Amino acid sequence: MGIPVLILGESGAGKTSSLRNYSPGEIMIFNVAGKPFPFRKKLDKVDTPGYQQIKQTLARQQYKKYVIDDSQYLLAFEMFDRAKDTGYGKFTDMAIHFKGLIDYVIRDTSADTIVYFMHHTETQEGGKVKAKTVGKMLDNQLTLEGNQHVFVTQSDGSSTCKSPMDMFQYRIDNDLNFVDHTIRDYWGIPEIPPGEQTIDKTDWLRISKAAGNVPDIATAAYLSRGYSRPSEIKRKDLEDIIQEAEFMYEGYEKELQSIEQAKGGG
């Protein structure tokens, strides 16, 4: 059961810049609007993904930390795509799609996976700040622009911010790396470095393919790296095992060819 975390703020409030202290390989970013990062560091990302691509990437479980940056654009872009549709059914569909993504994080990702929804805000008539939806179009939907930025973790009555008791101070630096470490420490979620994580089904299929789908070769490849079963294989050794499987399969094919040639000569 994964953990969805909602981070709210206006455009330019420092949501994306909170990723600045991560390094490549530590986090996957779903860059919904396809905008450039506000810092020079290159992080792992998927540009302009839709719901299906996000779910498919989450299903691979290659990371334990994900960010859906400007998640409100999932709603806004679907609104544009269906602008000519009449009736209110499209709004119901949009709500179902967005809620379905949150439910997917909760039900279908591992217990040590955290997915951050970075989302724009809107102010209601009474002055309360809430997550932005698709109540109005164009000017209120699409703001692709882009001082000290902070995260507010509890409501003062004018917003919908909240977090568990004693997890954070009221205001903290906009550093998502710090936020992620704090959440994991609070809930006792162990943090495994990417290279120490074990491989998934997709990785095993890569090994099998490299071994020509010959089970004994695939087994020999990971045994050569000191593993006794596939479930123990760590991601840091994956590419070496794939190369070993390819090498072994090449030798296997040559041996078969030699046998066939010997038979033919006989």
Beta strands, then each sheet from edge to edge (+ up, - down):
strand 1: 3-8
strand 2: 28-31
strand 3: 45-47
strand 4: 65-69
strand 5: 114-119
strand 6: 121-123
strand 7: 129-131
strand 8: 150-152
strand 9: 171-173
sheet 1: 1+ 5+ 4+ 2+ 3+
sheet 2: 6+ 7-
sheet 3: 8+ 9-
end
